[in-house]
């Protein structure tokens, strides 16, 4: 049987051993915790932390988007981002807008990557090729970049843009050229007459894309391992004003706004004073031009030219009789203003065609339903030259009036009307001015043309 000392010295030794053992265990636990924490915490000394900015390239590529990309790249640089990712899902858009985005990406002070989450078609191909790295989701596609209009000149220029971007980033220029040119043939890749479009897997095989990643999280993991940093994602999204502007300049919305604007002003021509139609028309035109200005497509010049054209047309309708130089100049200025405001000449032509055809249909309906009212009476002669008013159209057998005497119903300068044998007939004088109410005699009949000369009275005494 063991015996333990109960002396003060024995108790001190035992307590010292216990405290020492506890301290060793505490130190071991702390070291273990620090090791585990350091292995799972990405912001440790062995790994840096940085921001990665995502810029969405979604929907139609147009001038508003190029302006948004420019502002986003500048913001990414100012916030000290380590990388910018263009998140692409677009069916294409305007070539000149894609070219501007390409130039912006090439000039970016922040390293760039493209992530094709859906599709990169047409103009979207150039945007993707501009980035230094290209990643695609497994279900994504890239290609089908045939231009519209597909003329030889446009096609050659567009093809050279894609080839130069691919070569600058070390990618196969022949593959991207096949996305534009139907006549190209690439063995085991593309036949003649086809436009090349690649799946994500095929794009990686042919060197157009670098790698496929499942989603954004997969992309962040891949970039973190590749760059040796822990990325904190930051999204830059368009503001409500930019979103509204993009909606207004949509190729389907813009023509409708222009049609509503024209139709509203046309409707105002059938009503006295100023009403709802004119107000709606002005609001629609204001939205049309304002949206294009907000999107960076146009400036004040387009609005000034358009307003000047409308003023010229109103002057022609209200002040100046007939339709002459003011009306022609006004129409030309209106057309010019639309071309200045539109995203492209083709879009301007489409918008004007829709607005013009729609306005013609509206005018026809309003004439049938409302008749001639308001300012519209300035454009159309309302007086009817019918038989009830004493007007008769020329008929065959006008020779019966030869040598007859009658009275000039209107001044003959030299054309006018005269009463012959009780009929109101269109006549011309023999070159002289004949006042209204003068006696005249028919001296020549040629078909429907009746020539008269002045006489003193029914006795046929010449003046």
C-alpha positions in Angstrom: 0.0 0.0 0.0 1.3 3.3 -1.2 1.7 6.1 1.2 1.6 9.8 0.2 3.3 12.4 2.2 1.0 15.0 3.8 3.8 17.3 4.6 3.7 20.8 3.2 6.7 20.1 1.0 5.0 17.0 -0.6 1.9 18.9 -1.4 3.8 21.7 -3.1 5.6 19.2 -5.4 2.4 17.5 -6.4 0.6 20.8 -7.2 3.6 22.0 -9.2 3.5 18.9 -11.4 -0.3 19.4 -12.0 0.1 23.0 -13.1 2.9 22.2 -15.4 0.9 19.4 -17.1 -2.1 21.8 -17.6 0.1 24.4 -19.1 1.6 22.0 -21.6 -1.9 20.8 -22.6 -3.1 24.4 -23.0 -0.1 25.3 -25.2 -0.7 22.2 -27.4 -4.4 23.1 -27.9 -3.5 26.7 -28.8 -0.9 25.6 -31.3 -3.3 23.1 -32.9 -6.1 25.6 -33.1 -3.8 28.2 -34.8 -2.6 25.6 -37.3 -6.2 24.5 -38.2 -7.3 28.2 -38.4 -4.4 29.1 -40.6 -5.0 26.2 -43.0 -8.7 27.1 -43.6 -8.6 30.9 -43.4 -7.8 32.3 -46.9 -6.6 35.6 -45.7 -3.5 34.2 -44.0 0.0 35.3 -44.6 0.6 32.7 -47.4 -2.4 33.9 -49.5 -3.3 37.4 -50.6 -6.9 38.7 -50.8 -8.1 40.8 -53.8 -11.2 42.1 -55.5 -12.4 40.7 -58.8 -15.0 42.8 -60.6 -17.8 41.2 -62.7 -19.2 43.4 -65.6 -22.4 41.9 -67.2 -22.5 41.8 -71.0 -26.0 40.7 -71.4 -28.7 41.4 -74.0 -28.1 43.4 -77.2 -24.7 45.1 -77.6 -25.3 48.7 -78.4 -23.8 52.2 -77.7 -25.3 52.3 -74.2 -23.5 49.1 -73.2 -20.2 50.3 -74.5 -20.5 53.4 -72.4 -21.4 51.2 -69.4 -18.3 49.0 -69.9 -16.1 52.1 -70.2 -17.4 53.4 -66.8 -17.1 50.0 -65.2 -13.5 49.4 -66.3 -12.6 52.9 -64.9 -14.3 52.1 -61.6 -12.6 48.7 -61.3 -9.2 50.5 -61.8 -10.0 53.2 -59.2 -11.1 50.6 -56.6 -7.9 48.7 -57.1 -9.4 45.5 -58.5 -6.9 42.7 -59.4 -9.0 41.3 -62.2 -12.1 42.1 -64.3 -14.4 39.5 -65.6 -16.8 40.2 -68.5 -19.8 37.9 -67.9 -21.2 37.4 -71.4 -24.6 36.2 -72.5 -25.5 38.0 -75.7 -27.0 37.2 -79.1 -24.9 40.0 -80.6 -25.6 43.6 -81.6 -24.0 46.5 -83.3 -20.5 46.0 -84.8 -19.3 49.5 -83.9 -20.3 49.1 -80.3 -18.5 45.8 -80.1 -15.4 47.3 -81.6 -15.5 50.1 -79.0 -15.8 47.5 -76.2 -12.9 45.6 -77.7 -10.7 48.7 -77.7 -11.7 49.4 -74.1 -10.8 45.9 -72.9 -7.5 45.9 -74.8 -6.6 49.2 -73.2 -7.7 48.2 -69.7 -5.2 48.7 -66.9 -6.7 45.8 -65.0 -6.2 42.2 -66.2 -9.3 40.9 -68.0 -11.1 37.5 -68.4 -14.3 36.6 -70.2 -16.8 34.2 -68.7 -19.4 33.0 -71.3 -22.2 31.9 -69.1 -24.8 31.5 -71.9 -23.9 32.5 -75.5 -21.4 34.8 -77.2 -22.9 35.2 -80.7 -22.2 37.7 -83.4 -20.7 40.9 -81.9 -20.4 39.0 -78.6 -17.6 36.9 -80.2 -15.4 40.0 -80.5 -16.0 41.1 -76.9 -15.0 37.6 -75.6 -11.9 37.5 -77.8 -10.8 40.9 -76.4 -10.2 39.4 -73.0 -6.9 37.8 -72.0 -8.6 34.6 -70.7 -11.8 33.0 -71.8 -13.8 30.6 -69.6 -17.1 29.0 -70.6 -19.8 27.1 -68.8 -20.5 23.6 -70.1 -23.7 24.6 -71.8 -22.4 27.8 -73.4 -21.6 28.5 -77.1 -19.6 30.9 -79.1 -19.7 31.8 -82.8 -22.2 32.5 -85.6 -20.7 36.0 -86.2 -22.0 36.6 -89.7 -22.6 40.4 -90.1 -25.7 42.2 -91.2 -25.7 43.5 -93.9 -23.6 40.7 -95.2 -21.9 42.6 -98.0 -18.4 41.8 -99.1 -17.0 45.0 -97.7 -18.7 44.7 -94.3 -17.8 41.0 -94.1 -14.1 41.6 -94.9 -13.8 44.4 -92.3 -15.6 42.4 -89.6 -13.5 39.3 -90.3 -10.3 41.3 -89.9 -11.5 42.7 -86.6 -12.1 39.2 -85.2 -8.8 37.8 -86.6 -6.7 40.6 -85.2 -8.2 40.2 -81.8 -7.7 36.4 -81.8 -4.1 36.8 -82.9 -3.4 39.4 -80.3 -4.5 37.0 -77.6 -2.8 34.0 -79.1 -5.9 32.2 -80.4 -6.6 30.6 -83.8 -7.5 33.2 -86.3 -8.8 30.7 -88.8 -11.4 29.4 -86.4 -12.9 32.9 -85.7 -12.8 33.7 -89.4 -14.9 30.6 -90.1 -17.5 32.1 -87.7 -17.9 34.9 -90.3 -17.2 33.4 -93.7 -19.5 30.6 -95.1 -17.0 29.9 -97.8 -14.2 28.9 -95.5 -13.4 25.2 -95.1 -11.6 23.7 -92.1 -11.0 20.0 -92.2 -13.0 18.1 -89.5 -14.3 21.4 -88.2 -16.4 23.2 -90.8 -17.8 22.5 -94.3 -18.3 25.1 -97.0 -21.6 27.0 -96.7 -21.8 26.7 -93.0 -21.3 29.3 -90.2 -19.2 28.0 -87.4 -20.6 28.0 -83.9 -18.8 26.1 -81.1 -19.9 24.4 -77.9 -17.8 25.1 -74.8 -16.0 21.7 -75.1 -15.2 22.2 -78.8 -14.0 25.8 -78.1 -11.5 24.6 -75.6 -10.3 21.8 -77.9 -9.7 24.3 -80.7 -8.0 26.9 -78.5 -10.7 29.5 -78.6 -11.5 29.1 -74.9 -9.1 28.3 -72.1 -11.3 26.1 -69.9 -14.8 25.2 -68.9 -16.1 25.9 -65.4 -19.4 24.9 -64.0 -20.5 28.3 -62.8 -19.3 31.5 -61.2 -18.1 29.8 -58.1 -16.1 27.4 -60.2 -14.6 30.3 -62.0 -13.6 32.0 -58.8 -12.0 28.8 -57.5 -10.1 28.3 -60.7 -8.8 31.9 -60.9 -7.9 31.8 -57.2 -5.7 28.7 -57.7 -4.2 30.1 -60.9 -3.4 33.6 -59.6 -2.6 32.5 -56.0 -5.1 34.9 -54.4 -8.4 34.7 -52.6 -10.9 36.7 -54.7 -13.7 38.7 -53.3 -16.4 39.2 -56.1 -17.8 42.6 -56.7 -20.7 43.1 -59.2 -21.0 46.3 -61.1 -24.6 46.6 -62.5 -26.2 49.2 -64.7 -28.3 51.9 -62.9 -32.0 52.3 -63.5 -31.3 55.2 -65.9 -29.0 53.0 -68.0 -31.5 50.1 -68.0 -34.3 52.5 -69.1 -32.1 53.9 -71.8 -31.2 50.5 -73.1 -34.9 49.6 -73.2 -35.8 52.7 -75.1 -33.2 52.2 -77.8 -34.2 48.6 -78.3 -34.7 47.9 -82.0 -38.3 46.9 -81.3 -39.2 49.7 -78.9 -37.6 52.7 -80.7 -39.8 52.4 -83.9 -42.9 52.1 -81.8 -42.1 55.3 -79.8 -41.5 57.1 -83.1 -44.8 55.8 -84.5 -46.7 56.9 -81.4 -45.0 60.4 -81.6 -46.0 60.8 -85.3 -49.5 59.4 -84.8 -50.1 61.7 -81.8 -49.2 64.8 -83.9 -51.3 63.5 -86.8 -54.3 63.0 -84.5 -53.9 66.6 -83.3 -54.3 67.8 -86.9 -57.9 66.5 -86.8 -59.0 68.2 -83.6 -59.3 71.9 -82.9 -56.9 73.4 -80.3 -54.4 71.2 -78.4 -55.5 67.9 -76.9 -54.5 64.5 -75.7 -53.1 63.3 -79.0 -50.6 66.0 -79.4 -49.5 65.6 -75.7 -49.0 61.9 -76.1 -47.1 62.4 -79.3 -44.7 64.9 -77.8 -44.1 62.7 -74.7 -43.3 59.7 -77.0 -40.9 61.8 -79.0 -39.3 63.1 -75.8 -38.8 59.6 -74.5 -37.4 58.5 -77.9 -34.7 61.3 -78.1 -34.1 61.4 -74.3 -33.4 57.7 -74.2 -31.0 57.9 -77.0 -29.2 60.7 -75.3 -29.0 58.8 -72.0 -27.6 55.8 -73.8 -24.9 58.0 -75.3 -26.1 57.4 -78.9 -26.8 61.0 -79.8 -26.7 64.6 -78.5 -28.6 67.8 -78.7 -27.9 68.3 -82.4 -30.3 65.6 -83.3 -33.1 67.1 -81.2 -32.4 70.6 -82.5 -32.5 69.4 -86.1 -35.7 67.4 -85.5 -37.5 70.4 -83.8 -36.4 72.7 -86.6 -37.9 70.3 -89.1 -41.2 70.1 -87.3 -41.4 73.9 -87.1 -40.8 74.2 -90.8 -43.6 71.7 -91.5 -46.0 73.5 -89.2 -45.2 76.8 -90.9 -46.0 75.2 -94.3 -49.3 73.9 -93.0 -50.5 76.9 -91.0 -48.9 80.0 -92.5 -47.8 79.2 -96.0 -50.4 78.0 -98.5 -49.7 74.9 -100.5 -46.7 72.7 -100.0 -43.4 74.2 -101.1 -39.8 74.7 -100.0 -40.6 75.0 -96.3 -42.4 71.7 -96.2 -39.6 69.9 -98.2 -36.9 71.3 -96.0 -38.9 70.4 -92.9 -39.3 66.8 -94.0 -35.6 66.5 -94.8 -34.7 67.9 -91.4 -37.0 65.5 -89.6 -35.4 62.5 -91.4 -31.9 63.8 -90.7 -32.8 64.2 -87.0 -34.0 60.6 -86.9 -30.8 59.4 -88.5 -28.7 61.4 -86.1 -30.5 59.9 -83.1 -30.6 56.3 -84.2 -28.1 53.6 -83.3 -27.4 52.9 -86.9 -28.5 53.9 -90.4 -30.4 50.6 -90.8 -32.2 51.2 -87.5 -33.1 54.7 -88.6 -34.5 53.4 -91.9 -36.6 50.8 -90.0 -37.9 53.3 -87.5 -38.8 55.8 -90.2 -40.5 53.1 -92.3 -42.6 51.9 -89.4 -43.5 55.4 -88.4 -44.4 56.5 -91.9 -46.5 53.4 -92.8 -48.3 53.6 -89.5 -49.0 57.3 -89.9 -50.4 56.8 -93.4 -52.7 54.1 -92.1 -53.8 56.4 -89.3 -54.4 59.3 -91.6 -56.6 57.1 -93.8 -58.6 55.9 -90.8 -59.0 59.4 -89.4 -60.2 60.7 -92.8 -62.8 58.0 -92.9 -63.9 58.3 -89.3 -63.4 62.0 -88.4 -63.4 63.7 -91.8 -61.5 66.9 -92.4 -61.1 68.9 -89.2 -58.6 71.2 -87.6 -55.3 71.9 -89.2 -55.9 69.1 -91.7 -58.2 71.4 -93.8 -55.0 73.4 -94.5 -53.6 70.5 -96.5 -56.7 69.4 -98.5 -59.0 71.5 -100.6 -62.4 71.2 -99.2 -64.4 72.8 -102.0 -66.2 70.2 -104.2 -66.4 70.9 -107.9 -69.6 68.9 -108.5 -72.5 69.3 -110.8 -74.7 70.8 -108.0 -72.3 73.7 -107.8 -72.4 74.3 -111.6 -69.2 72.5 -112.5 -69.2 69.9 -115.3 -66.3 67.8 -116.5 -65.3 68.2 -120.2 -67.3 65.9 -122.5 -67.0 64.8 -126.1 -68.8 66.9 -128.7 -67.4 70.3 -127.5 -67.7 71.5 -131.1 -71.2 72.5 -130.4 -69.9 75.6 -128.5 -68.0 76.9 -131.6 -69.0 80.4 -132.5 -71.3 80.7 -129.5 -71.3 83.8 -127.3 -71.4 83.7 -123.5 -70.3 85.5 -120.3 -67.0 85.0 -118.4 -67.9 83.8 -115.0 -64.3 84.2 -113.7 -61.4 86.4 -114.7 -59.6 84.7 -117.6 -55.8 84.9 -117.0 -56.0 83.2 -119.5 -57.8 80.2 -118.0 -61.1 80.4 -116.3 -64.8 79.6 -116.7 -67.5 80.9 -118.9 -71.3 80.3 -119.4 -72.1 79.0 -122.8 -75.6 78.0 -123.8 -76.5 77.7 -120.1 -73.5 75.5 -119.3 -70.5 76.3 -117.1 -67.5 75.4 -119.2 -63.7 75.7 -118.7 -62.2 78.0 -121.3 -59.0 79.9 -122.1 -58.7 83.3 -123.7 -56.8 84.0 -126.9 -54.0 85.4 -124.8 -55.6 88.5 -123.5 -56.8 89.2 -120.0 -60.6 89.1 -119.9 -62.4 90.5 -116.8 -65.2 88.6 -115.1 -68.6 89.4 -116.6 -67.2 90.2 -120.0 -68.9 88.9 -123.1 -66.8 86.3 -125.0 -67.1 84.3 -128.2 -65.8 80.8 -128.9 -63.3 81.0 -131.8 -61.6 77.5 -131.5 -62.4 74.1 -130.1 -59.7 71.5 -129.9 -60.9 68.4 -128.0 -61.7 69.7 -124.5 -59.9 73.0 -125.1 -62.2 75.9 -125.8 -60.6 79.2 -126.9 -62.6 82.5 -126.6 -62.1 86.1 -127.4 -63.8 89.2 -125.9 -66.7 90.8 -127.7 -68.8 93.9 -127.0 -72.1 92.1 -126.7 -74.3 89.3 -128.0 -74.1 91.0 -131.4 -70.5 89.6 -131.5 -68.8 92.9 -132.0 -65.1 92.4 -131.3 -63.4 94.5 -128.7 
